[in-house]
């Protein structure tokens, strides 16, 4: 399983600018949600496209069940 990554240390990397990297985000002080980081405007968004503030950590989503 993946480890939490501090948003101060690294951001999710997009290999293709047209494809977002979906992640699990930890939001201060104690909330989690899923969404993505936009390298274009350097902001976090949830899957509804709403801006998410105070993301302190993130991790890649796990693989889908087979």
MODELLER restraints for C-alpha pairs under 7 A, 6 or more apart:
rsr = mdl.restraints
at = mdl.atoms
rsr.add(forms.Gaussian(group=physical.xy_distance, feature=features.Distance(at['CA:2:A'], at['CA:59:A']), mean=6.42, stdev=0.5))
rsr.add(forms.Gaussian(group=physical.xy_distance, feature=features.Distance(at['CA:2:A'], at['CA:60:A']), mean=6.81, stdev=0.5))
rsr.add(forms.Gaussian(group=physical.xy_distance, feature=features.Distance(at['CA:3:A'], at['CA:59:A']), mean=6.41, stdev=0.5))
rsr.add(forms.Gaussian(group=physical.xy_distance, feature=features.Distance(at['CA:4:A'], at['CA:57:A']), mean=5.97, stdev=0.5))
rsr.add(forms.Gaussian(group=physical.xy_distance, feature=features.Distance(at['CA:4:A'], at['CA:58:A']), mean=5.54, stdev=0.5))
rsr.add(forms.Gaussian(group=physical.xy_distance, feature=features.Distance(at['CA:4:A'], at['CA:59:A']), mean=5.12, stdev=0.5))
rsr.add(forms.Gaussian(group=physical.xy_distance, feature=features.Distance(at['CA:5:A'], at['CA:57:A']), mean=5.27, stdev=0.5))
rsr.add(forms.Gaussian(group=physical.xy_distance, feature=features.Distance(at['CA:5:A'], at['CA:58:A']), mean=5.30, stdev=0.5))
rsr.add(forms.Gaussian(group=physical.xy_distance, feature=features.Distance(at['CA:5:A'], at['CA:59:A']), mean=5.98, stdev=0.5))
rsr.add(forms.Gaussian(group=physical.xy_distance, feature=features.Distance(at['CA:6:A'], at['CA:56:A']), mean=5.99, stdev=0.5))
rsr.add(forms.Gaussian(group=physical.xy_distance, feature=features.Distance(at['CA:6:A'], at['CA:57:A']), mean=4.36, stdev=0.5))
rsr.add(forms.Gaussian(group=physical.xy_distance, feature=features.Distance(at['CA:6:A'], at['CA:58:A']), mean=6.61, stdev=0.5))
rsr.add(forms.Gaussian(group=physical.xy_distance, feature=features.Distance(at['CA:7:A'], at['CA:55:A']), mean=6.90, stdev=0.5))
rsr.add(forms.Gaussian(group=physical.xy_distance, feature=features.Distance(at['CA:7:A'], at['CA:56:A']), mean=5.36, stdev=0.5))
rsr.add(forms.Gaussian(group=physical.xy_distance, feature=features.Distance(at['CA:7:A'], at['CA:57:A']), mean=5.06, stdev=0.5))
rsr.add(forms.Gaussian(group=physical.xy_distance, feature=features.Distance(at['CA:7:A'], at['CA:58:A']), mean=6.74, stdev=0.5))
rsr.add(forms.Gaussian(group=physical.xy_distance, feature=features.Distance(at['CA:12:A'], at['CA:21:A']), mean=6.70, stdev=0.5))
rsr.add(forms.Gaussian(group=physical.xy_distance, feature=features.Distance(at['CA:12:A'], at['CA:37:A']), mean=6.59, stdev=0.5))
rsr.add(forms.Gaussian(group=physical.xy_distance, feature=features.Distance(at['CA:14:A'], at['CA:20:A']), mean=6.38, stdev=0.5))
rsr.add(forms.Gaussian(group=physical.xy_distance, feature=features.Distance(at['CA:14:A'], at['CA:21:A']), mean=6.22, stdev=0.5))
rsr.add(forms.Gaussian(group=physical.xy_distance, feature=features.Distance(at['CA:20:A'], at['CA:36:A']), mean=6.42, stdev=0.5))
rsr.add(forms.Gaussian(group=physical.xy_distance, feature=features.Distance(at['CA:21:A'], at['CA:36:A']), mean=5.83, stdev=0.5))
rsr.add(forms.Gaussian(group=physical.xy_distance, feature=features.Distance(at['CA:22:A'], at['CA:35:A']), mean=5.52, stdev=0.5))
rsr.add(forms.Gaussian(group=physical.xy_distance, feature=features.Distance(at['CA:22:A'], at['CA:36:A']), mean=4.80, stdev=0.5))
rsr.add(forms.Gaussian(group=physical.xy_distance, feature=features.Distance(at['CA:22:A'], at['CA:60:A']), mean=6.81, stdev=0.5))
rsr.add(forms.Gaussian(group=physical.xy_distance, feature=features.Distance(at['CA:22:A'], at['CA:61:A']), mean=6.62, stdev=0.5))
rsr.add(forms.Gaussian(group=physical.xy_distance, feature=features.Distance(at['CA:23:A'], at['CA:34:A']), mean=5.68, stdev=0.5))
rsr.add(forms.Gaussian(group=physical.xy_distance, feature=features.Distance(at['CA:23:A'], at['CA:35:A']), mean=5.60, stdev=0.5))
rsr.add(forms.Gaussian(group=physical.xy_distance, feature=features.Distance(at['CA:23:A'], at['CA:36:A']), mean=5.70, stdev=0.5))
rsr.add(forms.Gaussian(group=physical.xy_distance, feature=features.Distance(at['CA:23:A'], at['CA:58:A']), mean=6.47, stdev=0.5))
rsr.add(forms.Gaussian(group=physical.xy_distance, feature=features.Distance(at['CA:23:A'], at['CA:59:A']), mean=5.63, stdev=0.5))
rsr.add(forms.Gaussian(group=physical.xy_distance, feature=features.Distance(at['CA:23:A'], at['CA:60:A']), mean=4.61, stdev=0.5))
rsr.add(forms.Gaussian(group=physical.xy_distance, feature=features.Distance(at['CA:23:A'], at['CA:61:A']), mean=5.11, stdev=0.5))
rsr.add(forms.Gaussian(group=physical.xy_distance, feature=features.Distance(at['CA:24:A'], at['CA:32:A']), mean=6.93, stdev=0.5))
rsr.add(forms.Gaussian(group=physical.xy_distance, feature=features.Distance(at['CA:24:A'], at['CA:33:A']), mean=5.84, stdev=0.5))
rsr.add(forms.Gaussian(group=physical.xy_distance, feature=features.Distance(at['CA:24:A'], at['CA:34:A']), mean=4.48, stdev=0.5))
rsr.add(forms.Gaussian(group=physical.xy_distance, feature=features.Distance(at['CA:24:A'], at['CA:35:A']), mean=6.56, stdev=0.5))
rsr.add(forms.Gaussian(group=physical.xy_distance, feature=features.Distance(at['CA:24:A'], at['CA:58:A']), mean=5.54, stdev=0.5))
rsr.add(forms.Gaussian(group=physical.xy_distance, feature=features.Distance(at['CA:24:A'], at['CA:59:A']), mean=5.37, stdev=0.5))
rsr.add(forms.Gaussian(group=physical.xy_distance, feature=features.Distance(at['CA:24:A'], at['CA:60:A']), mean=6.22, stdev=0.5))
rsr.add(forms.Gaussian(group=physical.xy_distance, feature=features.Distance(at['CA:24:A'], at['CA:61:A']), mean=5.92, stdev=0.5))
rsr.add(forms.Gaussian(group=physical.xy_distance, feature=features.Distance(at['CA:25:A'], at['CA:32:A']), mean=5.51, stdev=0.5))
rsr.add(forms.Gaussian(group=physical.xy_distance, feature=features.Distance(at['CA:25:A'], at['CA:33:A']), mean=5.36, stdev=0.5))
rsr.add(forms.Gaussian(group=physical.xy_distance, feature=features.Distance(at['CA:25:A'], at['CA:34:A']), mean=5.75, stdev=0.5))
rsr.add(forms.Gaussian(group=physical.xy_distance, feature=features.Distance(at['CA:25:A'], at['CA:55:A']), mean=6.34, stdev=0.5))
rsr.add(forms.Gaussian(group=physical.xy_distance, feature=features.Distance(at['CA:25:A'], at['CA:57:A']), mean=6.03, stdev=0.5))
rsr.add(forms.Gaussian(group=physical.xy_distance, feature=features.Distance(at['CA:25:A'], at['CA:58:A']), mean=4.42, stdev=0.5))
rsr.add(forms.Gaussian(group=physical.xy_distance, feature=features.Distance(at['CA:25:A'], at['CA:59:A']), mean=6.75, stdev=0.5))
rsr.add(forms.Gaussian(group=physical.xy_distance, feature=features.Distance(at['CA:26:A'], at['CA:32:A']), mean=4.54, stdev=0.5))
rsr.add(forms.Gaussian(group=physical.xy_distance, feature=features.Distance(at['CA:26:A'], at['CA:33:A']), mean=6.77, stdev=0.5))
rsr.add(forms.Gaussian(group=physical.xy_distance, feature=features.Distance(at['CA:26:A'], at['CA:55:A']), mean=5.71, stdev=0.5))
rsr.add(forms.Gaussian(group=physical.xy_distance, feature=features.Distance(at['CA:26:A'], at['CA:56:A']), mean=5.96, stdev=0.5))
rsr.add(forms.Gaussian(group=physical.xy_distance, feature=features.Distance(at['CA:26:A'], at['CA:57:A']), mean=5.16, stdev=0.5))
rsr.add(forms.Gaussian(group=physical.xy_distance, feature=features.Distance(at['CA:26:A'], at['CA:58:A']), mean=5.94, stdev=0.5))
rsr.add(forms.Gaussian(group=physical.xy_distance, feature=features.Distance(at['CA:27:A'], at['CA:54:A']), mean=5.50, stdev=0.5))
rsr.add(forms.Gaussian(group=physical.xy_distance, feature=features.Distance(at['CA:27:A'], at['CA:55:A']), mean=4.45, stdev=0.5))
rsr.add(forms.Gaussian(group=physical.xy_distance, feature=features.Distance(at['CA:27:A'], at['CA:56:A']), mean=5.82, stdev=0.5))
rsr.add(forms.Gaussian(group=physical.xy_distance, feature=features.Distance(at['CA:28:A'], at['CA:54:A']), mean=5.74, stdev=0.5))
rsr.add(forms.Gaussian(group=physical.xy_distance, feature=features.Distance(at['CA:28:A'], at['CA:55:A']), mean=6.50, stdev=0.5))
rsr.add(forms.Gaussian(group=physical.xy_distance, feature=features.Distance(at['CA:28:A'], at['CA:56:A']), mean=6.32, stdev=0.5))
rsr.add(forms.Gaussian(group=physical.xy_distance, feature=features.Distance(at['CA:34:A'], at['CA:46:A']), mean=6.01, stdev=0.5))
rsr.add(forms.Gaussian(group=physical.xy_distance, feature=features.Distance(at['CA:34:A'], at['CA:47:A']), mean=6.81, stdev=0.5))
rsr.add(forms.Gaussian(group=physical.xy_distance, feature=features.Distance(at['CA:35:A'], at['CA:45:A']), mean=5.57, stdev=0.5))
rsr.add(forms.Gaussian(group=physical.xy_distance, feature=features.Distance(at['CA:35:A'], at['CA:46:A']), mean=4.00, stdev=0.5))
rsr.add(forms.Gaussian(group=physical.xy_distance, feature=features.Distance(at['CA:35:A'], at['CA:47:A']), mean=4.94, stdev=0.5))
rsr.add(forms.Gaussian(group=physical.xy_distance, feature=features.Distance(at['CA:36:A'], at['CA:44:A']), mean=5.88, stdev=0.5))
rsr.add(forms.Gaussian(group=physical.xy_distance, feature=features.Distance(at['CA:36:A'], at['CA:45:A']), mean=5.47, stdev=0.5))
rsr.add(forms.Gaussian(group=physical.xy_distance, feature=features.Distance(at['CA:36:A'], at['CA:46:A']), mean=6.37, stdev=0.5))
rsr.add(forms.Gaussian(group=physical.xy_distance, feature=features.Distance(at['CA:37:A'], at['CA:43:A']), mean=5.82, stdev=0.5))
rsr.add(forms.Gaussian(group=physical.xy_distance, feature=features.Distance(at['CA:37:A'], at['CA:44:A']), mean=4.44, stdev=0.5))
rsr.add(forms.Gaussian(group=physical.xy_distance, feature=features.Distance(at['CA:37:A'], at['CA:45:A']), mean=6.25, stdev=0.5))
rsr.add(forms.Gaussian(group=physical.xy_distance, feature=features.Distance(at['CA:38:A'], at['CA:44:A']), mean=6.24, stdev=0.5))
rsr.add(forms.Gaussian(group=physical.xy_distance, feature=features.Distance(at['CA:44:A'], at['CA:51:A']), mean=5.94, stdev=0.5))
rsr.add(forms.Gaussian(group=physical.xy_distance, feature=features.Distance(at['CA:44:A'], at['CA:52:A']), mean=5.28, stdev=0.5))
rsr.add(forms.Gaussian(group=physical.xy_distance, feature=features.Distance(at['CA:45:A'], at['CA:51:A']), mean=4.55, stdev=0.5))
rsr.add(forms.Gaussian(group=physical.xy_distance, feature=features.Distance(at['CA:45:A'], at['CA:52:A']), mean=5.20, stdev=0.5))
rsr.add(forms.Gaussian(group=physical.xy_distance, feature=features.Distance(at['CA:46:A'], at['CA:52:A']), mean=6.50, stdev=0.5))
